[in-house]
């Protein structure tokens, strides 16, 4: 199976070469990595260029002009990879909160589903024990209460950023329908996939806090994401075409 792993970056110069090496070491010889860097001032873009030279034909980088957001990075990456011969496209963070060693597990069950989610909130899933109680509570509340209440989603980890999609499923999803940027992008993708009747499987993962650098998820971003759930409900209020089987 040909798989592309999309990794958006902003100030991840310490993490990027480490996580790329871990991905390259997986027993997946047809795996490639697509880095999308938003003009990181710490030099992440130059690190990515060095990885392209280190892993010829397996690492690609797109340099963007500025901090254009997580959602647009993934949409750009999906669109680029869908023009290639990949069978599956994974999305994950660069900061090791998503362990590369889970990728083969997600891929192993993907043939039976449209998308497989690395989930913190199914049986066996865990959050980093070093997280303070309030951060653990907010994450649980956003997924188990807020998004479920407003959108009626059934996916336990609707904000998960670690997913593996069948390429055909992303094509049927219709990426032009996605308008969210930032972290709420994950919720809109999940909501549309459910509304279209896609087959979703959640596998438990342990979510580990980042190794290096600082988190981009502050209180302002969290509040904005919570409010934008209403926009998603309004935007997709009308029925959408079901994907062909």
Secondary structure, DSSP 8 states (H G I E B T S, - for coil): --EEEEEEESS-HHHHHHHHHHHHTSS-TTEEEEEEE---TTSHHHHHHHHHHHTTTTEEEEE-SS---HHHHHHHHHHHHTTTT-SEEEE--SSSSS-GGGHHHHHHHHTT-SEEEEESSSTT-EE-TTS-HHHHHHHHHIIIIIIHHHH----TTTT---EEEEHHHHHHH-GGG----TTHHHHHHHHHHHHTT--EEEEE-EE---SSS--S--HHHHHHHHHHHHHHHHHT-S-------
